[in-house]
Amino acid sequence: MIVKDIMDNVIPSIWPLVLFISVVFISIRGAYIFKGSRKVVIYKEILSLIFIIYILCLYHVLTRDNTGYSGINLVPFKEMFRYTFGSDKFIKNILGNIILFIPFGFFTSYYLNTKKALTPTLITLIVSLCAEGIQYYIGRIFDVDDILLNTFGGFLGYLLFVAFSAIRTKLPNFMKSDGFLNFVVILIIIIIILFALGINIFSFI
């Protein structure tokens, strides 16, 4: 539901920016790689572009609703217990805040290549604090509960990275190769694009 909401409401409003940033990134990275005759690892380039697009989407989600009312909640868990478990508001405000930052924790751990939780979790905390400060400035609420949930999401992203790293070490050598990883990442991108366009690939099977 949360992913579909982002696909339906966020991507359509920022796709020109996403397209522009993608062209800039691909052009500069392409020139840099080919000028120096450097080895191209497609999946790493795609992951970097995905991370940039994710940050754009994250910023848009965090700042799109300007309520015109600023407030501050510094009491931990106060807002969390307002929502009935499983309700739409619970999914949006509790699960949503966690899920939004899982990719952030994953990518932070991936780029730092760390197996320790402290650094990616601390970076997530700093970014979440920044986001809440911006929200307060633009007319929304600075909520310590959001910071806690975002940080927990970043921690889950770190655990996801550790899990993937552990699984990868157990895979056959050919599945660790750049060629295989390039294929997997490209396949995932195609599936995501088809999903965004509302095309059900299983209907053709």
C-alpha positions in Angstrom: 0.0 0.0 0.0 2.8 2.4 0.9 4.8 1.6 -2.1 1.8 1.9 -4.4 0.9 5.3 -2.8 4.4 6.5 -3.6 4.1 5.2 -7.2 0.7 6.8 -7.7 1.2 10.1 -5.9 4.9 10.9 -5.7 6.5 9.7 -8.9 4.0 11.4 -11.3 4.7 14.8 -9.7 8.5 14.5 -9.7 9.2 12.5 -12.8 10.6 15.5 -14.7 13.1 16.1 -11.9 13.9 12.4 -11.8 14.4 12.3 -15.6 16.6 15.4 -15.5 18.8 14.1 -12.6 19.1 10.7 -14.3 20.3 12.3 -17.6 22.8 14.4 -15.7 24.1 11.4 -13.7 24.3 9.1 -16.6 26.0 11.7 -18.8 28.7 12.6 -16.2 29.3 9.0 -15.1 29.4 7.8 -18.7 32.0 10.5 -19.7 34.1 9.8 -16.6 34.1 6.1 -17.2 34.8 6.1 -20.9 37.3 8.9 -20.7 39.5 6.9 -18.4 38.7 3.6 -20.0 37.5 2.4 -16.6 35.6 -0.9 -16.0 31.9 -0.4 -16.0 30.0 -2.3 -13.3 26.4 -1.8 -14.4 24.7 -2.8 -11.2 26.8 -0.4 -9.1 26.0 2.5 -11.5 22.3 1.6 -11.4 22.3 1.3 -7.6 23.9 4.8 -7.3 21.2 6.2 -9.6 18.4 4.5 -7.6 19.8 6.0 -4.4 19.7 9.5 -5.9 16.1 8.9 -7.1 15.2 7.5 -3.7 16.5 10.6 -1.9 14.5 12.8 -4.3 11.3 10.8 -3.5 12.1 10.8 0.2 12.4 14.5 0.3 9.2 15.0 -1.7 7.3 12.6 0.7 8.6 14.4 3.8 7.8 17.9 2.5 4.8 17.6 0.2 2.0 18.2 2.8 2.2 21.7 4.1 -0.5 21.9 6.8 0.2 25.5 7.7 0.4 24.5 11.3 3.7 24.0 13.2 4.1 22.2 16.4 6.5 20.2 18.5 6.2 16.8 20.2 9.1 15.9 22.4 7.4 13.2 24.3 8.5 9.7 23.0 5.8 7.3 22.0 3.0 9.9 22.6 1.9 10.0 18.9 2.6 6.3 18.3 -0.1 5.1 20.7 -2.8 7.4 19.2 -3.4 5.0 16.3 -5.3 1.7 16.3 -3.1 -1.2 15.3 -3.7 -2.1 11.6 -5.7 1.1 10.9 -4.9 3.3 7.8 -3.4 5.9 10.1 -1.3 3.3 11.8 0.0 2.0 8.4 0.7 5.5 7.1 2.2 7.1 10.2 3.9 4.2 11.9 4.8 1.6 9.3 5.2 4.4 6.7 7.9 6.2 8.7 9.7 2.9 9.2 9.5 1.7 5.6 10.6 5.0 4.2 14.0 4.9 5.8 14.7 1.2 5.3 16.4 1.9 1.9 18.3 4.7 3.5 19.8 2.3 6.1 20.5 -0.3 3.4 22.3 2.1 1.0 24.2 3.8 3.8 25.5 0.4 4.9 26.2 -0.6 1.3 28.3 2.5 0.5 30.2 2.4 3.8 30.5 -1.4 3.5 30.1 -1.7 7.2 29.0 -4.6 9.4 28.6 -2.4 12.4 25.2 -0.9 13.2 26.3 2.3 14.9 27.4 4.4 11.9 24.4 3.8 9.5 22.0 4.1 12.5 23.6 7.4 13.6 23.5 8.8 10.1 19.8 7.9 9.8 19.2 9.7 13.1 21.0 12.9 11.9 19.1 12.9 8.6 15.8 12.3 10.3 16.5 15.2 12.7 17.2 17.4 9.7 14.0 16.3 8.0 11.9 17.0 11.1 13.5 20.4 11.4 12.6 21.2 7.8 9.1 20.0 8.4 8.7 22.3 11.3 10.0 25.3 9.3 7.6 24.7 6.4 4.5 24.4 8.7 4.4 20.9 9.9 5.1 19.2 13.2 8.5 18.3 14.7 7.7 14.9 16.1 10.3 12.9 18.1 8.3 9.7 17.4 8.9 10.2 13.7 12.6 10.4 14.4 12.5 7.2 16.5 10.6 5.4 13.7 12.8 6.7 10.9 15.9 5.6 12.9 14.5 2.2 13.5 13.8 1.9 9.8 17.4 2.8 9.1 18.5 0.1 11.5 16.3 -2.4 9.7 17.9 -1.4 6.4 21.3 -2.1 8.0 20.1 -5.6 9.1 18.8 -6.1 5.5 22.3 -5.3 4.2 23.9 -7.7 6.6 21.5 -10.4 5.6 22.1 -9.9 1.9 25.9 -9.9 2.6 25.6 -13.2 4.5 23.5 -14.8 1.8 25.9 -13.7 -0.9 28.8 -15.4 0.8 26.9 -18.7 0.6 26.1 -18.4 -3.1 27.9 -20.2 -5.9 30.7 -18.2 -7.5 28.8 -17.5 -10.7 26.1 -15.8 -8.7 28.6 -13.4 -7.2 29.9 -12.3 -10.5 29.3 -8.7 -11.8 27.6 -10.2 -14.9 25.0 -12.1 -12.9 24.4 -9.1 -10.5 24.0 -6.8 -13.5 21.3 -9.2 -14.9 19.5 -9.4 -11.5 19.4 -5.6 -11.0 18.3 -4.9 -14.5 15.5 -7.5 -14.2 14.3 -5.9 -10.9 14.3 -2.4 -12.6 12.2 -3.7 -15.5 9.7 -5.3 -13.0 9.5 -2.1 -11.0 8.9 0.0 -14.2 6.2 -2.4 -15.4 4.6 -2.3 -11.9 4.7 1.5 -12.0 3.0 1.5 -15.4 0.3 -0.8 -14.1 1.3 -3.8 -16.2 0.8 -7.2 -14.6 3.6 -9.4 -16.1 1.9 -12.5 -14.6 -1.1 -12.1 -16.9 1.2 -13.0 -19.8 2.4 -16.2 -18.3 
